[in-house]
Amino acid sequence: MPRVIVIGSVNHDRIWQLDGPLVRGGRMHFSSRTTRLGGGAYYTGQQLLELGANVAIVSRLMQDDQGQAALESLASAGFDTDYIVMTPGETAPLEILLEPNGERTIIGPAGRSYPFTAIGTLSSAGVYINAFTLDEHIVDQISAQPLVLSQFPLKPATPRPADYVISSRDDVPDDLAHAWQRAAAIAGSRLKMLVLTDDPNPITLFDGADAIEVEPADRVAPANTIGAGDRFAGAFLFALLQGQTPAAAALDASRVTAEWLRRRDD
């Protein structure tokens, strides 16, 4: 079973299921409100665990009751939690407004963003990064790992060595050449491919010169897509670790993600 390091946030998502679309100046109603663990590291790590990987999370939790409960839940789920840093403070939930059509608005607390770090030595078959700021120590350790996949940061972020950069097409509206330049500025000379998902539309793989479009294995229209992109990234990374080509890995990841979305909607 491959060992994978996942670097990113583990959140307490408070999901408000709205009865209608957000309207400027309108009065909104909600039919349910639930709080659950979420975040890029959590959803990606869950997918990797389900596929059979040994997953260690590099993240930060608060030392209050909610943070301690989250740490226990992660350990019970099978995650290696040795790299999680417990920080003094109070857990602040991430508010997610979910419209009936699946559109979501995310509201997070303002405040200083602390760089992710890891105490000890990282050792893995692959690394997934969904974080903006990383300290120098962890960047040096990432560079020594054989395979690295990073989410495309949507705001200024610490450069990190990465073989693949992944994003939603909606978040990278530039032409592919410009998108490649932006990805290379983050990932450096190791960058092999930019991976762009596009909901039910073809997945684009771009190596800086040529683009390949991969038709998804299945098409679903879920009411809730929270975590779907992170699940795709986990399945894509796992397929690469199994020796699949990027195109085959994208196809397999689309199938795995569609199956998960169907199970959640049932």
Secondary structure, 3 states (H helix, E strand, C coil): CCEEEEEECCEEEEEEEECCCCCCCCCCCEEEEEEEEECHHHHHHHHHHHHCCEEEEECEEECCHHHHHHHHHHHHHCCECCCCEEECCCCCCEEEEECCCCCEEEECCCCCCCCECCCCCCCCCEEEEECCCECHHHHHHHHCCCCEEEECCCCCCCCCCCCEEEEEHHHCCCCHHHHHHHHHHHHHHHCCEEEEEECCEEEEEECCCCEEEECCCCCCCCCCCCCHHHHHHHHHHHHHHCCCCHHHHHHHHHHHHHHHHHHHHC
